[in-house]
Amino acid sequence: MKTGFGGQDMARVSKRRAVVAVEGPRLVDVHVGQRVRMRRLFKGMSQSDLARALGLTFQQVQKYERGMNRVSASRLYDLSRVLEVPVSFFFDDLPDNARDDARVPSTDAVGLAEAGLSDPLAKRETAELVRAYYGISDLTLRKRVYDMIKALGDQAEGTPVLDPAARRSGDETKNGAHD
């Protein structure tokens, strides 16, 4: 029997790689990877920063984030410590179909969207926006920025935009809606 690094049976390792290549990664592994990426970005860490903190290479972190490599229990514990979240964070909002042995057909955006795993919270842009928002120390200004972004989002969705003062007071007729 031929063994590879770590004494693993090479035939078994090759078979597992072939299954992942043909079927794609498991949904739960992709979900956990997205949560790792989301938290890493929120903390402003690069893949290299996270890899150094865990004693890994950035390529290993990439594979975890894509769901190509499963995260072991001990590694999940290490990730929770470095990223300062409870272990349960990585399973929050886990889709019901991820509890099966379902697999993602590919790790590209189309495959993730088809699997119901394309999460806007996992995007770098979202993490940067949240960091910048909480970087505004003036609470009044921060609230105004929030109101502005909320109004722009409401307008984009076709929801009538209300004066922020009217929204806060709960009086939706005050100042009317803007077109």
C-alpha atoms as an extended CHARMM CRD file, in Angstrom:
* protein
*
       179  EXT
         1         1  MET       CA              0.0000000000        0.0000000000        0.0000000000  PROA      1               0.0000000000
         2         2  LYS       CA              1.4130000000        3.3550000000       -1.0590000000  PROA      2               0.0000000000
         3         3  THR       CA              1.1480000000        6.1040000000        1.5260000000  PROA      3               0.0000000000
         4         4  GLY       CA              1.5740000000        9.8070000000        1.0870000000  PROA      4               0.0000000000
         5         5  PHE       CA              2.3660000000       12.6490000000        3.4360000000  PROA      5               0.0000000000
         6         6  GLY       CA              0.8910000000       11.9610000000        6.8490000000  PROA      6               0.0000000000
         7         7  GLY       CA              0.5910000000        8.2130000000        6.1490000000  PROA      7               0.0000000000
         8         8  GLN       CA             -2.6680000000        8.5290000000        4.1660000000  PROA      8               0.0000000000
         9         9  ASP       CA             -3.5310000000        5.8220000000        1.6810000000  PROA      9               0.0000000000
        10        10  MET       CA             -2.8290000000        7.4860000000       -1.7140000000  PROA      10              0.0000000000
        11        11  ALA       CA             -5.6120000000        5.5760000000       -3.5080000000  PROA      11              0.0000000000
        12        12  ARG       CA             -8.1700000000        6.7880000000       -0.9770000000  PROA      12              0.0000000000
        13        13  VAL       CA             -6.9050000000       10.3800000000       -1.2090000000  PROA      13              0.0000000000
        14        14  SER       CA             -7.0180000000       10.2810000000       -5.0230000000  PROA      14              0.0000000000
        15        15  LYS       CA            -10.5450000000        8.8400000000       -4.9790000000  PROA      15              0.0000000000
        16        16  ARG       CA            -11.7220000000       11.5920000000       -2.5930000000  PROA      16              0.0000000000
        17        17  ARG       CA            -10.1690000000       14.2720000000       -4.8220000000  PROA      17              0.0000000000
        18        18  ALA       CA            -11.8650000000       12.7480000000       -7.8550000000  PROA      18              0.0000000000
        19        19  VAL       CA            -15.2550000000       12.8230000000       -6.0970000000  PROA      19              0.0000000000
        20        20  VAL       CA            -14.8220000000       16.4850000000       -5.1530000000  PROA      20              0.0000000000
        21        21  ALA       CA            -13.7020000000       17.3430000000       -8.6890000000  PROA      21              0.0000000000
        22        22  VAL       CA            -16.6830000000       15.5600000000      -10.2830000000  PROA      22              0.0000000000
        23        23  GLU       CA            -19.4220000000       16.3430000000       -7.7740000000  PROA      23              0.0000000000
        24        24  GLY       CA            -18.1640000000       19.5670000000       -6.2250000000  PROA      24              0.0000000000
        25        25  PRO       CA            -17.7450000000       20.4250000000       -2.5570000000  PROA      25              0.0000000000
        26        26  ARG       CA            -20.4510000000       19.7520000000        0.0270000000  PROA      26              0.0000000000
        27        27  LEU       CA            -22.8560000000       22.6290000000        0.6840000000  PROA      27              0.0000000000
        28        28  VAL       CA            -22.0340000000       22.6940000000        4.3810000000  PROA      28              0.0000000000
        29        29  ASP       CA            -18.3110000000       23.0440000000        3.6070000000  PROA      29              0.0000000000
        30        30  VAL       CA            -18.9780000000       25.9260000000        1.1880000000  PROA      30              0.0000000000
        31        31  HSD       CA            -21.2330000000       27.6170000000        3.7560000000  PROA      31              0.0000000000
        32        32  VAL       CA            -18.6230000000       27.3250000000        6.5150000000  PROA      32              0.0000000000
        33        33  GLY       CA            -16.0070000000       28.6510000000        4.0850000000  PROA      33              0.0000000000
        34        34  GLN       CA            -18.1730000000       31.6490000000        3.2140000000  PROA      34              0.0000000000
        35        35  ARG       CA            -18.6350000000       32.4180000000        6.9020000000  PROA      35              0.0000000000
        36        36  VAL       CA            -14.8410000000       32.2260000000        7.4140000000  PROA      36              0.0000000000
        37        37  ARG       CA            -14.3240000000       34.6190000000        4.4940000000  PROA      37              0.0000000000
        38        38  MET       CA            -17.0470000000       36.9970000000        5.6960000000  PROA      38              0.0000000000
        39        39  ARG       CA            -15.5740000000       37.2490000000        9.1840000000  PROA      39              0.0000000000
        40        40  ARG       CA            -12.0010000000       37.5230000000        7.8830000000  PROA      40              0.0000000000
        41        41  LEU       CA            -13.0000000000       40.4090000000        5.6130000000  PROA      41              0.0000000000
        42        42  PHE       CA            -14.9920000000       42.0760000000        8.3800000000  PROA      42              0.0000000000
        43        43  LYS       CA            -11.8880000000       42.0040000000       10.5800000000  PROA      43              0.0000000000
        44        44  GLY       CA             -9.8110000000       43.4600000000        7.7280000000  PROA      44              0.0000000000
        45        45  MET       CA             -7.5500000000       40.4140000000        7.4980000000  PROA      45              0.0000000000
        46        46  SER       CA             -5.9870000000       39.0970000000        4.3190000000  PROA      46              0.0000000000
        47        47  GLN       CA             -5.8580000000       35.3690000000        3.6160000000  PROA      47              0.0000000000
        48        48  SER       CA             -2.1480000000       35.5570000000        4.4080000000  PROA      48              0.0000000000
        49        49  ASP       CA             -2.8460000000       37.2090000000        7.7770000000  PROA      49              0.0000000000
        50        50  LEU       CA             -5.3070000000       34.4780000000        8.7190000000  PROA      50              0.0000000000
        51        51  ALA       CA             -2.9750000000       31.7750000000        7.4440000000  PROA      51              0.0000000000
        52        52  ARG       CA             -0.0960000000       33.1090000000        9.5820000000  PROA      52              0.0000000000
        53        53  ALA       CA             -2.3210000000       33.2130000000       12.6770000000  PROA      53              0.0000000000
        54        54  LEU       CA             -3.2840000000       29.5720000000       12.0830000000  PROA      54              0.0000000000
        55        55  GLY       CA              0.1310000000       28.3120000000       10.9910000000  PROA      55              0.0000000000
        56        56  LEU       CA             -1.1100000000       27.5540000000        7.4550000000  PROA      56              0.0000000000
        57        57  THR       CA             -0.4230000000       28.7260000000        3.9270000000  PROA      57              0.0000000000
        58        58  PHE       CA             -2.7560000000       31.2130000000        2.2770000000  PROA      58              0.0000000000
        59        59  GLN       CA             -3.5940000000       28.4890000000       -0.2660000000  PROA      59              0.0000000000
        60        60  GLN       CA             -4.9830000000       26.3240000000        2.5470000000  PROA      60              0.0000000000
        61        61  VAL       CA             -7.1390000000       29.2400000000        3.7260000000  PROA      61              0.0000000000
        62        62  GLN       CA             -8.3410000000       29.6960000000        0.1200000000  PROA      62              0.0000000000
        63        63  LYS       CA             -9.3790000000       26.0590000000       -0.0400000000  PROA      63              0.0000000000
        64        64  TYR       CA            -11.2530000000       26.3420000000        3.2610000000  PROA      64              0.0000000000
        65        65  GLU       CA            -13.0450000000       29.4730000000        2.0670000000  PROA      65              0.0000000000
        66        66  ARG       CA            -14.1020000000       27.8070000000       -1.1890000000  PROA      66              0.0000000000
        67        67  GLY       CA            -15.2640000000       24.6670000000        0.5910000000  PROA      67              0.0000000000
        68        68  MET       CA            -12.7500000000       22.5350000000       -1.3000000000  PROA      68              0.0000000000
        69        69  ASN       CA            -11.1790000000       21.3690000000        1.9630000000  PROA      69              0.0000000000
        70        70  ARG       CA            -13.2740000000       20.4700000000        4.9710000000  PROA      70              0.0000000000
        71        71  VAL       CA            -12.5180000000       22.2830000000        8.2070000000  PROA      71              0.0000000000
        72        72  SER       CA            -11.7610000000       19.8890000000       11.0570000000  PROA      72              0.0000000000
        73        73  ALA       CA            -13.1660000000       20.4380000000       14.5460000000  PROA      73              0.0000000000
        74        74  SER       CA             -9.8120000000       21.5730000000       15.9330000000  PROA      74              0.0000000000
        75        75  ARG       CA             -9.2590000000       23.9460000000       12.9950000000  PROA      75              0.0000000000
        76        76  LEU       CA            -12.7900000000       25.3210000000       13.4390000000  PROA      76              0.0000000000
        77        77  TYR       CA            -11.9430000000       25.9990000000       17.0660000000  PROA      77              0.0000000000
        78        78  ASP       CA             -8.7310000000       27.7780000000       16.0000000000  PROA      78              0.0000000000
        79        79  LEU       CA            -10.6640000000       29.8210000000       13.4300000000  PROA      79              0.0000000000
        80        80  SER       CA            -13.2370000000       30.8510000000       16.0370000000  PROA      80              0.0000000000
        81        81  ARG       CA            -10.4610000000       31.9800000000       18.3720000000  PROA      81              0.0000000000
        82        82  VAL       CA             -8.5340000000       33.9610000000       15.7220000000  PROA      82              0.0000000000
        83        83  LEU       CA            -11.6820000000       35.4760000000       14.1690000000  PROA      83              0.0000000000
        84        84  GLU       CA            -13.1970000000       36.1450000000       17.6140000000  PROA      84              0.0000000000
        85        85  VAL       CA            -16.5450000000       34.4210000000       17.0780000000  PROA      85              0.0000000000
        86        86  PRO       CA            -18.1850000000       31.3650000000       18.6560000000  PROA      86              0.0000000000
        87        87  VAL       CA            -17.8910000000       28.1080000000       16.6910000000  PROA      87              0.0000000000
        88        88  SER       CA            -21.6480000000       28.2630000000       16.0680000000  PROA      88              0.0000000000
        89        89  PHE       CA            -21.0860000000       31.4180000000       13.9620000000  PROA      89              0.0000000000
        90        90  PHE       CA            -19.8200000000       29.2580000000       11.1000000000  PROA      90              0.0000000000
        91        91  PHE       CA            -23.1480000000       27.4010000000       10.9620000000  PROA      91              0.0000000000
        92        92  ASP       CA            -25.4830000000       30.3870000000       11.3270000000  PROA      92              0.0000000000
        93        93  ASP       CA            -28.0250000000       30.6240000000        8.4860000000  PROA      93              0.0000000000
        94        94  LEU       CA            -27.0560000000       27.1840000000        7.2040000000  PROA      94              0.0000000000
        95        95  PRO       CA            -29.5550000000       26.3160000000        4.4400000000  PROA      95              0.0000000000
        96        96  ASP       CA            -31.6950000000       23.2560000000        5.1320000000  PROA      96              0.0000000000
        97        97  ASN       CA            -30.4100000000       21.4650000000        2.0280000000  PROA      97              0.0000000000
        98        98  ALA       CA            -26.8260000000       21.8050000000        3.3220000000  PROA      98              0.0000000000
        99        99  ARG       CA            -27.6200000000       19.3250000000        6.0730000000  PROA      99              0.0000000000
       100       100  ASP       CA            -27.8800000000       16.5750000000        3.4700000000  PROA      100             0.0000000000
       101       101  ASP       CA            -24.9060000000       15.2990000000        1.5390000000  PROA      101             0.0000000000
       102       102  ALA       CA            -25.7850000000       17.8420000000       -1.1710000000  PROA      102             0.0000000000
       103       103  ARG       CA            -22.9440000000       19.2510000000       -3.1940000000  PROA      103             0.0000000000
       104       104  VAL       CA            -22.3140000000       22.5020000000       -5.0330000000  PROA      104             0.0000000000
       105       105  PRO       CA            -21.8910000000       21.8600000000       -8.7730000000  PROA      105             0.0000000000
       106       106  SER       CA            -19.0490000000       24.3830000000       -8.9260000000  PROA      106             0.0000000000
       107       107  THR       CA            -17.5170000000       27.0780000000       -6.7590000000  PROA      107             0.0000000000
       108       108  ASP       CA            -18.1720000000       29.8750000000       -9.2240000000  PROA      108             0.0000000000
       109       109  ALA       CA            -20.8900000000       32.4710000000       -8.6840000000  PROA      109             0.0000000000
       110       110  VAL       CA            -23.4240000000       30.5660000000      -10.8010000000  PROA      110             0.0000000000
       111       111  GLY       CA            -22.9190000000       27.3450000000       -8.8580000000  PROA      111             0.0000000000
       112       112  LEU       CA            -23.1970000000       29.1320000000       -5.5270000000  PROA      112             0.0000000000
       113       113  ALA       CA            -26.3210000000       31.0250000000       -6.5910000000  PROA      113             0.0000000000
       114       114  GLU       CA            -27.9560000000       27.7920000000       -7.7820000000  PROA      114             0.0000000000
       115       115  ALA       CA            -27.1570000000       26.2470000000       -4.4200000000  PROA      115             0.0000000000
       116       116  GLY       CA            -28.6500000000       29.2440000000       -2.5920000000  PROA      116             0.0000000000
       117       117  LEU       CA            -25.2830000000       30.1850000000       -1.0820000000  PROA      117             0.0000000000
       118       118  SER       CA            -24.5060000000       33.5190000000       -2.7390000000  PROA      118             0.0000000000
       119       119  ASP       CA            -24.5730000000       35.8270000000        0.2470000000  PROA      119             0.0000000000
       120       120  PRO       CA            -24.0660000000       39.5820000000       -0.1480000000  PROA      120             0.0000000000
       121       121  LEU       CA            -22.7530000000       39.6310000000        3.4200000000  PROA      121             0.0000000000
       122       122  ALA       CA            -19.7910000000       37.5340000000        2.2960000000  PROA      122             0.0000000000
       123       123  LYS       CA            -18.5980000000       40.1670000000       -0.1790000000  PROA      123             0.0000000000
       124       124  ARG       CA            -15.5060000000       42.2790000000        0.4770000000  PROA      124             0.0000000000
       125       125  GLU       CA            -17.5060000000       45.4130000000       -0.3780000000  PROA      125             0.0000000000
       126       126  THR       CA            -19.9690000000       44.7060000000        2.4500000000  PROA      126             0.0000000000
       127       127  ALA       CA            -17.2280000000       44.1680000000        5.0080000000  PROA      127             0.0000000000
       128       128  GLU       CA            -15.4610000000       47.3650000000        3.9470000000  PROA      128             0.0000000000
       129       129  LEU       CA            -18.7300000000       49.3110000000        4.1460000000  PROA      129             0.0000000000
       130       130  VAL       CA            -19.4710000000       48.0260000000        7.6600000000  PROA      130             0.0000000000
       131       131  ARG       CA            -15.9230000000       48.7860000000        8.8490000000  PROA      131             0.0000000000
       132       132  ALA       CA            -16.1120000000       52.3040000000        7.3970000000  PROA      132             0.0000000000
       133       133  TYR       CA            -19.5600000000       52.8690000000        8.9200000000  PROA      133             0.0000000000
       134       134  TYR       CA            -18.4080000000       51.9070000000       12.4070000000  PROA      134             0.0000000000
       135       135  GLY       CA            -15.2810000000       53.9890000000       11.8650000000  PROA      135             0.0000000000
       136       136  ILE       CA            -17.4780000000       57.1160000000       12.0210000000  PROA      136             0.0000000000
       137       137  SER       CA            -17.0650000000       58.1740000000       15.6340000000  PROA      137             0.0000000000
       138       138  ASP       CA            -19.6850000000       60.9280000000       15.5660000000  PROA      138             0.0000000000
       139       139  LEU       CA            -22.9220000000       59.0900000000       16.3950000000  PROA      139             0.0000000000
       140       140  THR       CA            -25.1390000000       61.7800000000       14.8580000000  PROA      140             0.0000000000
       141       141  LEU       CA            -23.2040000000       61.6810000000       11.5950000000  PROA      141             0.0000000000
       142       142  ARG       CA            -23.2100000000       57.8770000000       11.6190000000  PROA      142             0.0000000000
       143       143  LYS       CA            -27.0120000000       57.8890000000       12.0140000000  PROA      143             0.0000000000
       144       144  ARG       CA            -27.3230000000       60.3290000000        9.0910000000  PROA      144             0.0000000000
       145       145  VAL       CA            -25.1680000000       58.0820000000        6.9090000000  PROA      145             0.0000000000
       146       146  TYR       CA            -27.3710000000       55.1380000000        7.9040000000  PROA      146             0.0000000000
       147       147  ASP       CA            -30.5360000000       57.0890000000        7.0170000000  PROA      147             0.0000000000
       148       148  MET       CA            -29.0640000000       58.1150000000        3.6680000000  PROA      148             0.0000000000
       149       149  ILE       CA            -28.0560000000       54.5640000000        2.7240000000  PROA      149             0.0000000000
       150       150  LYS       CA            -31.4100000000       53.2110000000        3.8640000000  PROA      150             0.0000000000
       151       151  ALA       CA            -33.2300000000       55.8540000000        1.7900000000  PROA      151             0.0000000000
       152       152  LEU       CA            -31.1510000000       55.0620000000       -1.2870000000  PROA      152             0.0000000000
       153       153  GLY       CA            -31.8050000000       51.3480000000       -0.8450000000  PROA      153             0.0000000000
       154       154  ASP       CA            -35.5380000000       51.9290000000       -0.3940000000  PROA      154             0.0000000000
       155       155  GLN       CA            -35.6200000000       54.1080000000       -3.5090000000  PROA      155             0.0000000000
       156       156  ALA       CA            -33.7730000000       51.4700000000       -5.5360000000  PROA      156             0.0000000000
       157       157  GLU       CA            -36.3170000000       48.8450000000       -4.4670000000  PROA      157             0.0000000000
       158       158  GLY       CA            -39.2430000000       51.0860000000       -5.3890000000  PROA      158             0.0000000000
       159       159  THR       CA            -40.2760000000       51.6620000000       -1.7840000000  PROA      159             0.0000000000
       160       160  PRO       CA            -41.4330000000       55.2290000000       -1.1080000000  PROA      160             0.0000000000
       161       161  VAL       CA            -38.6440000000       57.1690000000        0.5410000000  PROA      161             0.0000000000
       162       162  LEU       CA            -39.6940000000       59.0410000000        3.6560000000  PROA      162             0.0000000000
       163       163  ASP       CA            -38.0360000000       61.9310000000        5.3710000000  PROA      163             0.0000000000
       164       164  PRO       CA            -35.6920000000       60.3710000000        7.9870000000  PROA      164             0.0000000000
       165       165  ALA       CA            -37.3150000000       62.5110000000       10.7020000000  PROA      165             0.0000000000
       166       166  ALA       CA            -40.7160000000       61.1320000000        9.7190000000  PROA      166             0.0000000000
       167       167  ARG       CA            -39.3700000000       57.5730000000        9.7730000000  PROA      167             0.0000000000
       168       168  ARG       CA            -37.9450000000       58.0360000000       13.2710000000  PROA      168             0.0000000000
       169       169  SER       CA            -41.1700000000       59.5050000000       14.6150000000  PROA      169             0.0000000000
       170       170  GLY       CA            -43.2150000000       56.7510000000       13.0210000000  PROA      170             0.0000000000
       171       171  ASP       CA            -45.4020000000       59.3040000000       11.1820000000  PROA      171             0.0000000000
       172       172  GLU       CA            -45.2770000000       58.0700000000        7.5790000000  PROA      172             0.0000000000
       173       173  THR       CA            -47.4410000000       60.8860000000        6.2770000000  PROA      173             0.0000000000
       174       174  LYS       CA            -45.1610000000       63.6850000000        7.4770000000  PROA      174             0.0000000000
       175       175  ASN       CA            -43.3780000000       65.3490000000        4.5380000000  PROA      175             0.0000000000
       176       176  GLY       CA            -44.7950000000       62.7250000000        2.1570000000  PROA      176             0.0000000000
       177       177  ALA       CA            -42.8220000000       60.3780000000       -0.0520000000  PROA      177             0.0000000000
       178       178  HSD       CA            -40.1790000000       61.5430000000       -2.4850000000  PROA      178             0.0000000000
       179       179  ASP       CA            -40.2200000000       60.3560000000       -6.0950000000  PROA      179             0.0000000000
